[in-house]
Structure formats: structure tokens, C-alpha cells
Amino acid sequence: MIRKYRLQLVLILIAIILISLGVIREEAFVVLGKSTRICLECIGIG
């Protein structure tokens, strides 16, 4: 039971670290730009 919670805690900490690294490297803007282009291509504008 404790092992299950330990694994969850480790995975949450890893996720927080990776998200923080992405924010620091400003990758959110890159992803947003790519998703916007894909969306516009799907509806035929871009």
C-alpha cells in the first residue's frame, strides 16, 4: 500500500520537474504555435 503511494509521489514529482523545465525553456509558446497552425490547416485557413 505504501509502495503504491510512493510510486505515485515519484511520478508526480517527475511530472512537476519536466513541466517546470518546459516552462523555463519557453516550450509552451512553441507548442501553442504549432497547435494553432495545425488547427488553421484543418479548417482550411492556413
C-alpha positions as a printed NumPy array, in Angstrom:
array([[  0.   ,   0.   ,   0.   ],
       [  2.759,   2.457,   0.921],
       [  4.74 ,   1.374,  -2.141],
       [  1.826,   2.38 ,  -4.373],
       [  1.723,   5.866,  -2.865],
       [  5.494,   6.182,  -3.127],
       [  5.34 ,   5.408,  -6.856],
       [  2.576,   7.973,  -7.336],
       [  4.568,  10.6  ,  -5.454],
       [  7.693,   9.922,  -7.526],
       [  5.733,  10.154, -10.785],
       [  4.08 ,  13.411,  -9.709],
       [  7.451,  14.892,  -8.765],
       [  8.939,  13.862, -12.117],
       [  5.966,  15.417, -13.933],
       [  6.358,  18.683, -11.997],
       [ 10.078,  18.803, -12.787],
       [  9.515,  18.18 , -16.504],
       [  6.714,  20.744, -16.724],
       [  8.909,  23.283, -14.945],
       [ 11.761,  22.653, -17.373],
       [  9.399,  23.154, -20.299],
       [  8.158,  26.445, -18.866],
       [ 11.703,  27.653, -18.203],
       [ 12.716,  26.827, -21.78 ],
       [  9.55 ,  28.575, -23.072],
       [  8.413,  25.469, -24.919],
       [  4.77 ,  26.247, -24.173],
       [  4.877,  29.003, -26.799],
       [  6.328,  26.604, -29.364],
       [  3.604,  24.033, -28.701],
       [  0.887,  26.692, -28.832],
       [  2.204,  27.989, -32.156],
       [  2.321,  24.516, -33.68 ],
       [ -1.159,  23.643, -32.444],
       [ -2.54 ,  26.889, -33.852],
       [ -1.034,  26.168, -37.28 ],
       [ -2.407,  22.622, -37.268],
       [ -5.852,  23.888, -36.273],
       [ -5.868,  26.506, -39.004],
       [ -4.766,  23.928, -41.583],
       [ -7.579,  21.572, -40.517],
       [-10.261,  24.184, -41.113],
       [ -8.633,  25.314, -44.354],
       [ -7.466,  28.809, -43.446],
       [ -3.713,  28.28 , -43.167]])
